[in-house]
Structures are given as C-alpha cells and as structure tokens.
C-alpha cells in the first residue's frame, strides 16, 4: 500500500487487490488536485491492471474539475482496455450534487 498527499487537501492511497488497483481518495478532489490526480492515474494505468477502482467514499468535496477528472480516468481506462469502477458507499446521502451526477455516467460499485 502506498499513501501520498497530492496537495494540502487530497490524500491518495493505492492498494493492489488481486488483479485490480484501488485508488482511494480522501479529502477534496478539486481544481488544485487535478493535474496530480491525472498523473497518478496515468502511472497506475501504465502498469496495465485488469481493473482500476477509484474509491470516493472518503471524499469531502468534489467540484466540477474533480468530476471531469473521474470522467478522464474512465475514458482513458476504457481506451486502454482496462475495466474501471467508482466505489461509493451504499445508502449514504451524496454530499455533493457532482457526486450524484457522476453516478449516471460511470460504472459504480456500492459497498456498505
């Protein structure tokens, strides 16, 4: 497991779970973290995992830039032939309207 602070407000944890890479995000996914999260994602994608999971259950804030970053990750994973999933917490009220919006566009895995 690797944990890193990408900026003052976003923490990223990377774990290998079988044949998938799990990128767990905590804090704020916003414009300030955009370039770094994309670099991190591209580095993971270069390892050619069978599946990439972005766990957003610990995000406190997600703005339109963060939403765009998740769509970017999904699009690039799909183009590379890699399965992609956003992990959310089941039955938990969505804290931002952006998170509700993303569920309509991306493959989602709900966990308790």
N, C-alpha and C positions, 0 to 999 in steps of 0.2 A: 504494500500500500504506500502510495506517495501522497503527501498533503502539501499544498502550497497556497500562499496568499498571492492572488494575481494583482490585487491592488488593495487599498485600505479597507474596502468593503466587501470583497468577494474572496471566499476560500474555496479551493478545489481539492477534492480527494479523488485519487484514481486507484481503482482496485481491479484485479483480474479475478473474474468469477467463471471458472471453466473456460469456455471458448469466447467469452464476452468481456469487454472492457466496460467498467462502470465509472462514469464521471459524475461525482456527487457535488452539487453546488450549494453553498451556504452563504447567506448574506444578500447582497444586491447585484443583480445582473442588469447593468445599465450601460449607457454610452461609454463611461470611463473604463469599463472592463472589456469592451467589445473586441478590440484587436487582440488582446491577450487570450481571451477565451477561444477565438478562432485559431490562433497559433497552437494552443494546447490541443484543440480538437483535431487539427490537421496532423499534428505529431502522432496522436493516437491512431488516426486513420491510416497513416503510413505504415503502421505495424500490421495492417491487414487482419483485424479481428473479424470473426464471423458475425459478431453483433456488437453494436455500441449502444449503451444505455446512458441517458442523461437524467440523473435523479434530481428533480427540482423540489422535493418535499421540504427542504430546509431553506428555500429562498424566502427572504423577507420582502423583496421588492423586485419587480420585473417591469421595465419600461418598454417602449416600442423598439428600442435598439436591442434589448435582450430578446424580445420576440423575434426580431429579424435574425439574430444570431442563432437561435434554435432552428429557424427555417433554413438558414445557411448550412447548419450541421446536417440536417435531414437531407437536403438536396445533394450535398457532397457525398454523404454516406451512400445514398441510393445510386448515385452515378458511379461509385466505386464498387457496387455490388455487395455492400455491407448492410445487414439489417440494422434498423435504427428504431429506438423506442424512447419515449419520455416517460419517466416514472413519477407518478403523482400519488398522493395519499387518498385512499378511498374515503368517501363520505366526509371529507374535510371541506369546509367552505373555502372557496378560492379567494385569496386575499387581494388579488388584482383582477381587473377586467381583462387585462392582457393574457393572464394565465387561462382564463375561461376561453378566450378567443383561440389560443393555440391548440386547445384540445380538439377543435373542429378540423384542424389541418394536419395533425401529426399522429402517428401511431402512439397510443398511450397504454401504459401498464399501471393499473391501480393496485396499490398494496394497502393493507390495513395498518 
